[in-house]
């Protein structure tokens, strides 16, 4: 049996089983636990009430990102409830001995940006966080997924989780992607194909030549949105791109340990002939830049397309959902996507706020001006991203074009801080969710790539970015 | 966690597909550091108009569904964010069971951790139950976890599947941290090997 070809998921799963017994959930060991201010306070309180300790503070890392202001950090925080949540995180981390990258830390940032940046995210690891976009870390060949607060408490107390084994789903993207088609467009096309519940119950492994050709930043964008297809985790086999990204980072293995780690990592990729429970193949050469038109990420169409007609939807549920979505979005069927005007542009989030994303957007806006109707903002994913972008002058390019250049955090992706849309405002957003009210009650979100968002900011409506390249 | 065994209650029909956790509990209510008191914010943007008054068109505001403890809804309920505030809000409002053709993974898991039973039934059966609820004021269902059936007032039984371990946890209101900690020696043995690796 041990010679049976295995998927990468199976290998990582098997290496983390602490106990497996018939009729029970598997006790799975967790290598890294990332913690943030919003989904942890009740977990720490639970520990205190039960008199339990944090089993492995050395495998636990905390930061604050969800409700932090993105304005000048030297100013006081005006939202008293948000401030209390941030202070609670610091107090909890001190009490339980957990390192915390707080607002004053040069390492602060969105939890899914700083994990990889600091080299905490490594191939073969099990990584969890009380946040559904933990799937991001799968880009390194890790098994990474989001958990609820009860499970956060469970991991804090035991460094393990009780898990039922998911099924496996291989999505191959083959061929060369056309100019102007980004990782964001690949994942939006996948979600548009399988739907927002298409991955439910599965761990997705992305493979194929178009995936291998992606940078680490691009791979993170793909894995990040696995959850939008319903899959808790997405993963991509580690390779030279992965190792080159990790080498020398603060928490990455060094010297002899690096060599030994490489050996382990090279044994992770799926064996030839290993079986998945489900398969899908996409041709990258046929993809185009994508824009969502509705209120979930599966309601998406190519930029040359039009807003669809609900009456043409295949099922009654989808027809009703589309009707409701178009009403909320204030759109008419048949409207060309490039005729849709935008009021706001948001460049940021754990999906698209890394240096490569900001560079790509800056190339589009350089020397141009934001459309007079549009308010546009850039929210770098971390302090390190912000500093690196400023070192190469990206902040100047954005500011000269009329973008706001802000401090790192989740910001308008979920609008927990004051960065929100007003009712009826339409936003081109590089984030991951276009749910009703996600960016502010009554706000209308269209998900796009950084390049597409940047171009929409200049033109005041969506444009086919391929016409600008 | 409170155990779940057999529950009989009034059914409220939420006829929407893909209800995400941002709708169940909008983000402005996630800043609280307590586990309780979220029920008043459940489905906030649907329940209340922008001026803060209840929207009489929303199902939970209709007099006939006051006191409902079973939520009947459509496929992929609970998609999106992992916020456990969603099941906390549902439970605090008074829901003990949710019936739908399918649930999002993280949400389903979070329900089990809070003594809420997510019941998956075929879309055709869910359709039928919607008709029954709409047609009969005061419509109640019985959700029987030991028998794994949903029972209609006329006695019709609909079998549902539930993982054996999850069932055991719900029936006993298990403290699963305590359960895992009984294998502390295994965790320690695993760690001894794991910590020796360079990654």
Interface residues (C-beta under 8 A of the other chain):
Chain A: X18 X19 X23 X24 X25 X27 X29 X31 X38 X39 X41 X42 X45 X50 X52 X55 X56 X66 X67 X79 X81 X82 X84 X85 X88 X122 X123 X124 X125 X130 X131 X132 X146 X147 X148 X149 X150 X151 X153 X154 X157 X158 X159 X160 X162 X164 X166 X196 X197 X200 X201 X227 X228 X230 X232 X253 X256 X257 X258 X260 X261 X264 X265 X296 X317 X318 X320 X321 X324 X414 X415 X416 X423 X433 X435 X436 X437 X438 X441 X442
Chain B: X15 X16 X17 X18 X20 X22 X23 X26 X27 X28 X30 X31 X32 X33 X34 X35 X45 X50 X74 X75 X76 X79 X80 X81 X82 X83 X84 X87 X102 X104 X105 X106 X109 X110 X113 X114 X163 X164 X165 X166 X168 X176 X177 X179 X180 X181 X183 X184 X186 X187 X190 X191 X194 X197 X198 X199
